Amino acid sequence: MTSPPFDALAPAERERLEAAADLVYYADEDEILGPEARVDTLYVLIKGRVREMAGDETVAAYQAGDTFDARALVAGRTAHRFVCHEEAVAHALPRDAVLALTETNPQFGAFFFARVSEKLARLAARAGRRELQTLLAATVRELGVREAVFLDAADTVVDAARAMKTRSLHSVLVRRGDAVGIFTSSDFRDVVLDGLPGDTPLAARARFELIAVDADAHLFDALLTMTRHDVRRVVVTERGRPLGVLEQVDLLSFFSTHSHLIAERIDRAGTLDALAEAAGQIPQLVGHLVDAGVKAPHLARLVQALNARLFARTWQLVAPPAVAAASSLIVLGSEGRGEQILRTDQDNALLYREGDGVDAAAVAQAAAAFSAALDGFGYPRCPGRVMVDNPEWRGTPAAWRDRLYRWMTQPDDEALMRLAIFLDAETVAGDAAPLAELKRYLDALRRDDDALLARFARALERFDTPGLIAQLLQENAPLDLKKAGIFPIVHGCRALAFEHGVDAANTFERLDALVGRHALERELARDLAEALSLLMGLRLRAGLAAAEHGRTADTVVIPARLNALERDLLKEALAVVRRFKALLRHHFRLGAF
């Protein structure tokens, strides 16, 4: 009993519970709990499968690692039957022993009885502890340090300023005989404030009592040294010899695994080859941050920021200056929402103004080069051709207004799909005003058109949201996370945001805005946010596992292979999705179609 929620127990608590437990066996179709029977045991499956029945209907399924039934344990009775579906062995935990622990250990109790949002918050707290362990274990050498730049004590403060600017540094080391000192940007500020001339020798202002840490010291020690001495950098030494400088910003960005350095490489890239190298580091960053316990929504926003810089820099390199200056590069779909982590199909569009050497032919040539460049970076072409090299996804503001008007007034399935994609648009390069103006135009067209909103929301009915019963009763039954959970949340929020004129593209921001406009209950919005976070995390881990084995990432998981806590949370998340879909069916009167 070391898996969740039992990992929340202290060793002494776990020992008491194990001492009170019995080991029980059930054959196929044995009844474990009957309706209205007294419940005085919590079962933890070691092997086999159990189904929960309401009359003749299976309403839940359990497998190795799962517990049942916490709700019945609290109530003392159950209205359902629990039947052995496949030969089972389980721990039988006495009711009194379990409830006593839930009273003295709130974290243990929360995993049984808390809302899905509260359970997920506790998972995040555990991930945070893993990040702290990473900080405690990693060394300065593993993080890497900025290479030392040495000047002579006779060099001037202007020489130091020039070296710092050229090398993008905040400090230089100063040699004076056998001694080594440091001169920083803060010291240069003091030179200016003191009115000293630019030819002041560094020997007069450098500090030769270095605050240093060894290259093999733990990062925690480096942070502690900075805190104790109230400094923003320390000199890194090996056997007393200076190797370089560790900046506070480098230390604090450790958990971003050098995401800021990737961004700098993108901004400095002068060729597509250099950009390709920087783009190749983003998947590595994702893997490191997942290992560090960073939650999927936060990771998605970081990746969105890096991708935005990558796409913007690519457009600057492939488009003639006149075209780049007259255009707005837009990302769409999950990229626009900031909810895409692993590389996926290109979804982008272009707005441009004609004139001054900018015409449709010049734009088309640049757009083709852009799509080809992204394909070379590992962002495959969109099968639906939602890309700038497709004339349907680029144009002048007037052309885009005509396009949007057509989608709104002739809303067949294709038009509604394109409209949904466009509603998630975000500008990543060029002037953001043209896109904002188009969204205002779209909002004006939408007003008071309830029939259009209902047709738009109807896409929610394209996919079913199961309760995991079949998937858990069959060994390898798959579940498509996107169809079953992610799409209903995303599109449901998109439809409500469209109805209420919410500008935000990100689903989490849309949820907050909808609560602020009293369009959604706060509790439901919180549960939807946590459910989406869980589904994004499961999808991410499945994608990383597929990539590790050389397979193309998809959105499918095998629920029976998840751990007990993940299965429990997935069940609750899908229950939240079903509740949301029921609300939307009523709100948009989808039953009328």
Secondary structure, 3 states (H helix, E strand, C coil): CCCCCHHHCCHHHHHHHHHHCEEEEECCCCEEECCCCECCEEEEEEEEEEEEEECCEEEEEEECCCEECHHHHHHCECCCEEEEEEEEEEEEEEHHHHHHHHHHCHHHHHHHHCCHHHHHHHHHHHHHHHHHHHHHHCEHHHHCCEECCEEECCCEHHHHHHHHHHHCCCEEEEEECCEEEEEEHHHHHHHHHCCCCCCCEHHHCCECCCCEEECCCEHHHHHHHHHHHCCCEEEEEECCEEEEEEEHHHHHCHHHCCHHHHHHHHHHCCCHHHHHHHHHHHHHHHHHHHHCCCCHHHHHHHHHHHHHHHHHHHHHHHCCHHHHHCEEEEECHHHHHCCCCCCCCCCEEEEECCECCECHHHHHHHHHHHHHHHHHHCCCCCCCCCCCCCHHHEECHHHHHHHHHHHHHCCCHHHHHHHHHHHCCEEEECCCHHHHHHHHHHHHHHCCCHHHHHHHHHHHHHCCCCCCHHHHHCCCCCEEHHHHHHHHHHHHHHHHHHHHCCCCCCHHHHHHHHHHCCCCCHHHHHHHHHHHHHHHHHHHHHHHHHHHCCCCCCCEECHHHCCHHHHHHHHHHHHHHHHHHHHHHHHCCHHHC
